[in-house]
Amino acid sequence: MYLGLHLDKVESILKNKKYTIKTIKGKKDSDKLTVPRVIKSTQKGDSIELIVTYFSDSK
């Protein structure tokens, strides 16, 4: 449901729910990777765990 969405968008959807964010960030080209997107979401009890990684801005 949240896969591929920008982290800000997901946080606005989940504003009244419990959630945690885990970030995966590589070292290569980290200055170009500026857009946080959800790549996995998992229900953990009464909370949602979001796995986020950064992508380049492809404008």
N, C-alpha and C positions, 0 to 999 in steps of 0.2 A: 504494500500500500504506500509506503514512504520511499521506496527505492528510487534513486536517481533525483530526488527532490533536493533543493538547496536546504541547508540546515536551518536557516531563518524561517523558511516556510513550514518545515516540520515542527519547529519550536512553537510557532504561532498556532498550529493545529493542536498541539499537545499542552497548551498553556495551563489547563486545569487538571492535568494528569501527572503522575510521577514518571520520570524518565532519567536515564543516565546516558552519557555520551562517552564513547571510547573512540579515540582518534588514531588512525594509521597514517603516518606521514613518513615518506621516504626522504632520503637525503639528496637525491639527484634532482636538479632543476627546481629546488624548493622555492626559489624566488618567482618562478612562473606559475607555481601551483597555488592559486589564491581562492578558488571556489570550493567551499566545503559541501559535499553531497553525501547523502546517506546511501551506503552500499549494502547494509543489512539491518534488519530490526528483529528483535526477539522479545517475546513476552516472558518476563521473569517474575512470577508471582503477581503482585499488584503493580508492577513497574514495567516499563518498556526500556530495553537496552538498544541504543542506536550505535552502529559502527559507522564512522565517518572517515572519508579520505578526501584529499584535495585534488582538484582538477585544474587545468589551465582555463583561462577565460578565452573562449573561442569567438570573440566578436569580430 
